[in-house]
Amino acid sequence: MLKSNYDKYPRVKMENPDGTVFTDWKTIAEQIKKASFINKKRRIIITVETYPGVYEREILKALQEYLKPALTINASNLYLDEHEIDRITFPDVTSDRIFGFMTRLTIKDLLDSEKTRQTAQNIEKTKEGVILLYGCGASEIRESSDLFIYADMARFEIQKRMRRNETANLGTTDLDLDIERKYKRAYFVDWRIADRIKRKTYGRWDFVLDTNRENAPVMITADLFRRSLEQTAGRPFRLVPFFDPGPWGGQWIKEVCDLDRDVVNYAWCFDCVPEENSLRFDFNGTIFETPAINLVFFQPKALLGERVFARFGAEFPIRFDFLDTMEGDNLSLQVHPTTEYIREQFGMFYTQDESYYLLDAKDDAKVYLGLKENTDPDKMISELKHAREGGTPFNTDDYVASWPARKHDHFMIPAGTVHCSAVNCMVLEISATPYIFTFKLWDWGRLGLDGLPRPINIEHGEKVIQWNRRESWVKKELINHITLLSDDEGNREERTGMHEFEFIETIRNWFSRKVFHDCQGSVNVLNLVEGREAIIESPVGSFEPFVVHYAETFVIPAMAGKYTIRPHGDSEGKTCATIKAFIRK
């Protein structure tokens, strides 16, 4: 094998104007003090709004040591009683092990109005010195302040801290709560509340604080942060991928992406999921990491395109990720909810239509997709439930159709279609974004990495399975629906999907020369599925040339407009291929 050239830590290079980037707590505190006292007021109010999961003690200790505030107010001390918060959030958290409802709550719903009123009085009584308002919800204590700092972090870092029992959910103190319940509450409640604060206060920020690495803070001015987002929304970029093991994980990602060989497997790579991934801005060698969702929130039209924004709002509707079963195990047999079901049950307005693009496969690889022609729905559901309760293992091949899978095959999976990748497949999953809504029907009788049975969701699944999607229909509609669009010297362009039930279109280009592309009003998401290296360029010089490597996912914002891709480096003169996804008109 060639040595891996996959970039695990992509960065967006930015200019670093003097006096706009600050590192270490002493330098950061001195800059805060300098900016706070510029008007020489007797009383200075500093608001530090934090995203859930930020290390509270680290930031408070540093700011108290260097700023020596006359009054420090932690928003978490103003929350309602923990049991009351549990009661208020329960309708959205629900008793279901995995699924909840997208909350409509705001931070005000969690704050004790009497405590907040008394705190406001204490602020007014303090006539001089620094008043430090800190925490998630600090900006609700007092609408105006002399300085506003937003402390942010990526969601996957939050999850890692949750797994290490270092952080609890918003308004709670139970660090030892199992990760499944922590994550569910964060996904359906905490992050929705925090995102509402973020979007509401964005225009008030003076500084933005990167808190992703313990005791390694980086702070930039809000003006520089806004300019960085604006610049990123006009040129190609990659998100910072993250990798995770799983009970079915394989060995392909480990080798191709050059990961830790001692880890048992890697099941997932989230390579383009802005809700989870981050962006790394490189200011002359100083890295500032920010959640990629910030680009979606604050540059939605430039990133997504006016047409896509009008349809989805500030949501990134396309997801690329890897599912690795090479020398691993089958994925769980599963189905995704229909649009109607996900809206009624979970408050989402679109569902997880998806597809499997085979980056690689062994000779025995196959994909389960659709139902056998003679499948009896009642019997299938009965046997699934019996297997879940410890009875006879479910015989998947009696009910579910399977298909040989070869490198570069493309399988469409509109919501409601029973499916899973079997062993020895390396899947590039191209789908709509609401990825948490997967109803597992059968998990092959195995345990999760925590040694516990994984949740099976037959009661949800049986309500959304489209029983008419059987072998003959699947073969005709969902497998390698390849349409040749053009075949010029050095470039063959093919439409590979997705199904007419799905809103994403995919185009594959096989090329040995420069190929022209046009965003046509939609964000483009691509992956280099063949070839070692390619370069993306602007025909009019609107962005700097951008190099990508094999298996890397990259984003072309709608605002970038026209662009070209050609083989580069070791790939010059050779045939490369990209798969491109965008939102249909």
C-alpha positions in Angstrom: 0.0 0.0 0.0 1.0 3.6 -0.6 1.7 5.6 2.5 -1.5 7.3 3.6 -1.9 10.9 2.6 -5.3 11.4 4.2 -5.2 14.7 6.2 -6.8 14.1 9.6 -6.3 17.7 10.7 -7.4 19.9 7.8 -7.1 23.6 8.3 -8.5 26.8 6.7 -5.6 29.2 6.4 -6.3 32.8 7.4 -4.4 36.0 7.8 -3.6 37.0 11.4 -3.8 40.8 11.8 -1.9 42.1 14.8 -3.7 42.1 18.1 -6.5 39.7 17.1 -5.4 36.2 18.3 -4.5 35.5 21.9 -3.2 32.3 23.6 -2.7 31.2 27.2 -4.9 32.4 30.1 -2.6 35.2 31.2 -2.5 36.8 27.8 -6.2 36.3 27.3 -7.1 37.8 30.7 -4.8 40.8 30.0 -6.6 41.4 26.7 -10.0 41.1 28.4 -8.9 43.6 31.1 -7.5 46.0 28.5 -10.7 45.9 26.4 -12.9 46.2 29.5 -11.2 49.2 31.0 -10.8 51.2 27.9 -13.6 53.5 28.9 -12.3 53.9 32.4 -15.6 53.1 34.0 -15.8 52.4 37.8 -18.0 49.3 37.2 -17.2 46.8 34.4 -19.7 44.0 33.5 -18.1 41.1 31.6 -20.4 38.4 30.2 -18.8 35.0 29.4 -21.5 32.9 27.7 -20.5 29.2 27.5 -21.6 26.2 25.5 -22.5 23.2 27.6 -19.4 21.0 28.3 -16.9 23.8 28.6 -14.6 23.2 31.6 -16.2 25.6 34.1 -13.5 25.5 36.7 -10.6 26.1 34.3 -12.1 29.3 32.8 -13.4 30.6 36.1 -10.1 30.0 37.9 -8.2 31.9 35.2 -10.5 34.8 35.0 -10.9 35.2 38.7 -7.1 35.0 39.2 -6.3 37.7 36.6 -9.4 39.9 36.7 -10.1 39.7 40.4 -13.8 40.4 40.1 -15.8 42.2 42.8 -18.7 39.9 42.0 -18.8 36.6 40.2 -22.2 35.1 39.1 -22.4 31.6 37.7 -25.5 31.1 35.7 -25.7 27.5 36.8 -26.5 28.6 40.3 -29.6 30.4 39.0 -31.2 27.3 37.5 -34.3 25.7 38.8 -34.0 22.7 41.1 -32.6 19.7 39.2 -35.7 17.7 39.7 -37.8 20.5 38.3 -35.6 20.7 35.3 -36.0 17.0 34.8 -39.8 17.5 34.9 -39.8 20.4 32.4 -37.5 18.6 30.0 -39.1 15.2 30.2 -41.7 15.7 27.4 -38.8 16.2 25.1 -36.3 13.7 26.6 -39.1 11.1 26.9 -38.6 7.6 28.5 -37.4 6.1 25.2 -33.9 4.8 25.5 -32.7 6.6 22.3 -35.2 9.0 20.8 -36.7 12.2 22.1 -38.4 15.3 20.6 -36.6 18.4 19.4 -37.2 20.9 22.2 -38.8 24.3 22.0 -37.5 25.3 25.4 -35.2 28.2 25.9 -32.7 28.9 28.7 -35.3 31.1 30.4 -37.4 28.0 31.0 -34.6 26.6 33.1 -33.8 29.7 35.1 -35.4 30.4 38.5 -37.1 33.8 38.1 -36.7 34.8 41.8 -33.0 33.9 41.9 -32.5 35.9 38.6 -34.3 38.9 40.1 -32.2 38.9 43.2 -29.0 38.5 41.2 -30.0 41.5 39.1 -30.4 43.5 42.3 -27.0 42.4 43.5 -25.5 43.6 40.3 -27.0 47.0 40.7 -25.8 47.2 44.3 -22.2 46.6 43.1 -21.1 50.1 42.1 -17.4 49.5 41.2 -15.0 46.8 40.1 -15.4 43.9 37.7 -18.7 42.0 37.7 -18.2 38.6 36.0 -21.3 36.9 34.6 -20.4 33.3 33.6 -21.9 30.1 32.2 -24.6 28.8 29.9 -27.3 31.4 30.2 -25.1 34.2 31.5 -26.4 36.5 28.8 -29.9 36.2 30.2 -29.0 37.6 33.6 -28.4 41.0 32.1 -29.0 42.0 28.5 -26.2 44.6 28.3 -22.6 44.3 29.3 -19.4 46.1 28.7 -17.7 43.1 27.2 -19.2 39.9 25.8 -17.1 36.7 25.4 -18.5 33.5 23.8 -16.7 30.3 24.9 -17.4 27.5 22.4 -16.5 23.9 21.6 -17.3 21.1 19.2 -19.9 18.6 20.0 -17.7 15.6 19.6 -15.3 17.0 22.2 -18.4 17.4 24.5 -19.2 13.7 23.9 -15.7 12.6 24.8 -15.9 14.6 28.1 -19.3 13.0 28.7 -17.8 9.5 28.2 -15.0 10.3 30.7 -17.7 11.5 33.2 -16.2 15.0 33.2 -19.4 16.9 32.3 -23.1 16.6 33.0 -26.2 17.8 31.2 -27.4 21.3 31.4 -28.9 22.0 34.8 -27.9 18.6 36.2 -25.0 17.3 38.3 -25.0 13.6 37.6 -21.6 13.0 36.0 -22.0 9.3 36.1 -25.2 9.1 34.1 -24.6 6.6 31.2 -23.5 8.1 28.0 -26.6 7.0 26.1 -28.9 9.1 28.3 -26.4 12.0 28.5 -26.1 12.2 24.7 -29.9 11.9 24.2 -30.6 14.8 26.5 -27.9 16.9 25.0 -29.0 16.1 21.5 -32.7 16.9 22.0 -32.5 19.6 24.7 -29.1 21.0 25.8 -27.7 21.7 22.4 -30.9 23.2 21.0 -31.2 25.6 24.0 -27.5 26.6 23.7 -27.8 27.1 19.9 -30.7 29.5 20.5 -28.5 31.5 22.9 -25.6 31.4 20.4 -27.7 32.7 17.5 -29.5 35.3 19.6 -26.3 36.8 21.0 -24.0 36.5 18.0 -24.2 40.2 17.2 -23.1 41.1 20.8 -19.9 39.2 20.8 -16.6 41.0 21.3 -14.3 37.9 21.6 -14.7 34.2 20.8 -12.9 31.6 22.9 -11.8 28.1 21.7 -12.0 25.8 24.7 -11.6 22.4 22.8 -8.3 21.6 24.5 -7.8 21.7 28.2 -5.5 24.4 29.4 -4.8 25.5 25.9 -7.3 28.3 25.2 -7.2 30.4 22.1 -9.2 33.6 21.8 -9.8 35.8 18.8 -11.7 39.0 18.3 -15.3 38.6 17.2 -14.6 40.7 14.1 -11.9 38.3 13.0 -14.2 35.4 13.7 -16.9 36.8 11.5 -14.4 37.6 8.8 -13.1 34.0 8.9 -16.5 32.5 8.6 -17.3 34.9 5.7 -14.0 33.9 3.9 -14.6 30.2 4.5 -18.1 30.5 3.0 -16.6 31.5 -0.4 -14.0 28.8 -0.9 -13.4 25.0 -0.7 -12.8 23.6 2.7 -12.8 20.4 4.7 -14.2 19.7 8.2 -12.1 18.0 10.9 -13.1 14.3 10.8 -13.6 12.2 13.8 -13.3 8.5 14.1 -15.0 6.1 16.5 -14.9 2.3 17.1 -18.1 0.2 17.1 -19.2 -3.4 17.6 -19.2 -4.0 13.8 -16.1 -1.9 13.0 -13.5 -2.8 10.5 -9.8 -2.2 9.6 -9.9 -0.2 6.3 -10.2 3.3 7.9 -7.3 2.5 10.2 -5.0 1.8 7.3 -6.2 4.4 4.7 -6.6 7.2 7.2 -3.4 6.3 9.2 -5.0 5.9 12.6 -3.9 4.2 15.8 -3.2 0.6 15.0 -3.8 -0.5 18.6 -7.5 0.5 18.5 -9.6 -2.6 18.1 -11.4 -1.2 15.0 -12.9 2.0 13.5 -16.6 1.7 12.6 -17.3 5.4 11.8 -15.7 8.4 10.3 -17.9 11.5 10.4 -16.2 13.5 7.6 -18.9 16.0 6.8 -21.5 16.4 9.5 -21.4 20.1 10.6 -23.4 19.5 13.7 -20.6 17.2 15.0 -17.5 18.2 13.1 -15.3 21.3 13.6 -13.4 23.8 11.5 -9.8 24.7 12.2 -8.7 28.2 11.3 -5.0 28.6 10.9 -3.8 32.1 11.9 -0.1 31.9 10.9 0.4 28.6 12.8 -2.0 29.3 15.7 -5.0 27.0 15.4 -8.4 28.2 16.4 -11.1 25.4 16.4 -14.8 26.2 16.1 -17.9 24.1 15.7 -18.6 23.8 11.9 -22.3 24.5 12.7 -21.3 28.1 13.2 -20.6 28.4 9.5 -24.1 27.1 8.8 -25.7 29.4 11.4 -24.0 32.6 10.4 -23.2 32.2 6.7 -26.2 30.1 5.6 -27.0 31.8 2.3 -23.4 32.0 1.1 -22.7 28.4 2.1 -25.9 26.6 1.2 -27.2 28.9 -1.6 -30.4 31.0 -1.6 -32.5 28.2 -3.0 -31.3 25.6 -0.5 -31.6 28.1 2.4 -35.2 28.9 1.4 -36.0 25.2 1.7 -34.1 24.1 4.7 -33.2 27.3 6.6 -29.9 27.3 8.5 -29.5 23.5 8.3 -26.8 21.6 6.4 -28.9 18.9 4.6 -26.1 16.7 3.2 -24.1 14.2 5.2 -21.0 12.2 4.2 -19.6 9.6 6.5 -17.7 6.3 6.4 -19.0 2.9 7.6 -16.3 0.3 7.8 -17.1 -3.4 8.0 -13.8 -4.6 6.3 -12.8 -7.6 8.4 -15.5 -6.5 10.8 -19.1 -7.5 11.1 -22.5 -6.7 9.7 -24.2 -3.4 10.5 -27.4 -3.7 12.4 -30.5 -4.4 10.2 -32.3 -1.1 10.2 -34.8 1.3 8.7 -35.2 5.0 8.8 -38.5 6.9 9.5 -40.6 8.3 6.8 -40.9 12.1 6.6 -44.4 12.0 8.1 -43.4 9.8 11.0 -40.2 11.8 11.9 -42.2 15.0 11.9 -45.0 13.7 14.1 -42.9 11.7 16.5 -39.7 13.8 16.8 -40.3 17.3 15.5 -38.0 17.0 12.5 -39.2 18.3 9.1 -37.1 16.0 6.9 -35.8 12.5 7.3 -32.7 10.4 6.7 -32.9 9.3 3.1 -29.5 7.9 2.3 -27.3 5.8 0.0 -24.3 3.5 0.2 -21.4 4.3 -2.2 -18.9 1.5 -2.0 -15.4 2.9 -1.7 -14.0 -0.6 -1.5 -15.2 -4.2 -1.0 -13.9 -7.7 -0.8 -15.1 -10.5 -3.1 -17.7 -11.8 -0.6 -19.1 -8.3 0.2 -22.9 -7.8 0.0 -25.5 -5.2 1.0 -28.9 -6.1 2.5 -31.6 -4.0 0.8 -35.3 -4.5 0.5 -37.5 -7.5 1.3 -37.8 -10.9 -0.3 -40.8 -11.3 -2.6 -42.6 -13.7 -0.3 -42.0 -11.9 3.0 -45.0 -12.0 5.4 -44.9 -8.7 7.4 -46.6 -10.2 10.5 -44.4 -13.2 10.6 -41.2 -11.1 10.1 -42.1 -8.7 12.9 -43.1 -11.6 15.2 -39.7 -13.3 14.6 -37.8 -10.0 15.1 -39.5 -9.5 18.5 -38.9 -13.1 19.5 -35.2 -12.8 18.6 -35.0 -9.5 20.6 -36.3 -11.3 23.7 -33.6 -14.0 23.5 -35.4 -16.5 21.4 -34.3 -18.0 18.1 -31.9 -15.7 16.3 -33.6 -13.8 13.4 -32.8 -15.4 10.1 -32.2 -12.3 8.0 -31.8 -14.1 4.7 -35.3 -15.6 5.0 -36.8 -12.1 4.8 -34.3 -9.5 3.5 -32.9 -9.4 0.0 -29.1 -9.3 -0.3 -27.0 -8.1 -3.3 -23.4 -8.5 -4.2 -21.4 -5.3 -3.5 -18.4 -4.2 -5.6 -16.1 -1.2 -5.5 -17.9 1.9 -6.8 -21.4 0.4 -6.7 -24.1 2.8 -5.5 -27.2 1.6 -3.5 -30.1 4.0 -3.0 -31.9 3.8 0.4 -35.0 6.0 0.6 -36.5 6.2 4.0 -38.6 3.2 4.9 -36.4 0.7 3.1 -34.9 -2.2 5.3 -31.2 -2.3 4.8 -27.7 -2.8 6.2 -24.1 -3.2 5.0 -22.8 -6.7 5.5 -19.2 -7.6 6.4 -16.3 -6.6 4.1 -17.8 -3.4 2.8 -16.3 0.1 3.0 -19.2 2.4 2.6 -19.3 6.1 1.9 -22.7 6.9 3.2 -24.3 9.9 1.4 -27.5 10.9 3.1 -29.7 13.6 4.5 -28.4 14.9 7.9 -30.7 13.8 10.8 -28.5 10.7 11.5 -29.7 9.8 15.0 -33.1 8.5 13.7 -32.1 4.9 12.9 -34.5 2.2 13.9 -32.6 -1.0 14.6 -34.6 -4.2 13.8 -31.9 -6.8 14.5 -28.3 -6.6 15.8 -27.2 -10.2 15.2 -27.4 -11.0 18.9 -24.3 -9.1 19.8 -23.4 -6.7 22.6 -22.2 -3.1 22.3 -18.6 -2.1 23.2 -19.9 -1.4 26.7 -20.9 -5.0 27.1 -24.6 -4.2 27.1 -27.2 -5.2 24.5 -27.8 -2.4 21.9 -31.3 -0.9 21.8 -33.6 -2.5 19.2 -36.5 -0.3 17.9 -38.9 -2.7 16.3 -42.0 -0.8 17.6 -40.9 2.3 15.7 -39.5 0.3 12.7 -42.7 -1.7 12.0 -44.6 1.5 11.6 -42.4 2.9 8.8 -41.2 -0.2 6.8 -42.4 0.1 3.2 -43.5 -3.5 2.7 -43.8 -3.1 -1.1 -40.1 -2.5 -1.5 -39.2 -6.1 -2.5 -36.5 -7.7 -4.7 -37.9 -6.9 -8.1 -38.6 -3.2 -7.2 -35.2 -2.8 -5.5 -33.3 -4.2 -8.4 -35.1 -1.9 -10.8 -35.1 1.3 -8.7 -32.3 1.3 -6.1 -29.1 -0.5 -7.4 -26.6 1.2 -9.7 -29.0 3.4 -11.4 -26.2 4.8 -13.5 -27.0 7.3 -16.3 -24.2 8.4 -18.6 -24.4 12.2 -19.0 -21.3 12.8 -21.1 -18.2 10.9 -22.2 -15.5 13.3 -23.5 -11.8 12.6 -23.8 -10.5 12.6 -20.3 -13.9 13.0 -18.5 -16.8 10.7 -18.2 -19.7 12.1 -16.2 -22.4 9.9 -14.8 -25.5 10.4 -12.7 -25.5 7.7 -10.0 -28.5 8.7 -7.9 -30.2 9.3 -5.7 -33.8 7.9 -6.0 -36.6 10.2 -7.1 -38.0 9.9 -3.5 -34.9 11.6 -2.2 -33.9 15.3 -2.5 -30.1 14.8 -3.0 -28.6 14.3 -6.5 -25.2 12.5 -7.0 -22.9 12.9 -10.0 -19.7 10.9 -10.5 -16.8 12.1 -12.7 -14.0 9.9 -14.0 -11.3 12.3 -15.2 -7.7 12.5 -16.2 -7.8 16.2 -17.1 -9.3 19.4 -15.8 -13.1 19.2 -15.3 -15.4 22.1 -15.0 -18.1 22.2 -12.3 -20.9 24.7 -11.4 -22.6 24.8 -8.0 -25.8 26.1 -9.7 -27.1 27.6 -6.5 -26.5 24.6 -4.2 -23.7 23.7 -1.8 -21.7 20.8 -3.3 -20.2 18.0 -1.2 -17.6 15.8 -2.8 -15.3 12.9 -2.1 -12.2 11.8 -4.1 -13.2 8.2 -4.5 -10.4 7.2 -6.9 -6.9 8.7 -7.3 -4.3 9.8 -4.8 -4.6 13.6 -5.1 -6.6 16.3 -7.0 -6.7 20.0 -6.9 -9.7 22.4 -6.9 -9.3 25.7 -8.6 -11.3 28.8 -9.4 -11.5 29.7 -13.1 -11.6 33.4 -12.1 -9.2 33.2 -9.1 -11.9 33.8 -6.5 -10.2 31.3 -4.1 -6.7 29.8 -3.6 -6.1 26.4 -5.2 -7.2 23.6 -2.8 -5.6 20.1 -2.7 -7.6 17.0 -1.6 -6.5 13.4 -1.2 -8.0 10.0 -1.6 -11.2 9.4 0.5 -11.3 13.0 1.7 -14.6 14.7 1.8 -14.7 18.4 0.9 -17.3 21.2 0.6 -17.7 23.7 -2.2 -20.0 26.5 -0.9 -22.7 27.7 -3.3 -21.1 31.2 -3.3 -17.9 29.7 -4.9 -19.9 29.2 -8.1 -17.8 27.7 -10.8 -14.8 25.5 -10.1 -12.5 23.0 -11.7 -11.0 19.7 -10.5 -8.0 18.0 -12.0 -5.5 15.3 -11.1 -2.6 16.6 -9.1 0.8 15.4 -7.7 1.2 11.7 -8.0 -2.1 11.5 -9.8 -1.2 13.7 -12.8 -1.8 11.9 -16.0 -3.9 9.2 -14.2 -7.6 8.7 -13.9 -9.3 10.0 -10.8 -12.9 10.0 -9.7 -15.1 12.2 -7.5 -18.7 11.6 -6.3 -20.6 14.9 -5.9 -23.8 15.5 -4.0 -26.1 18.6 -4.1 -29.7 19.5 -3.6 -31.9 19.0 -6.6 -33.8 22.0 -8.1 
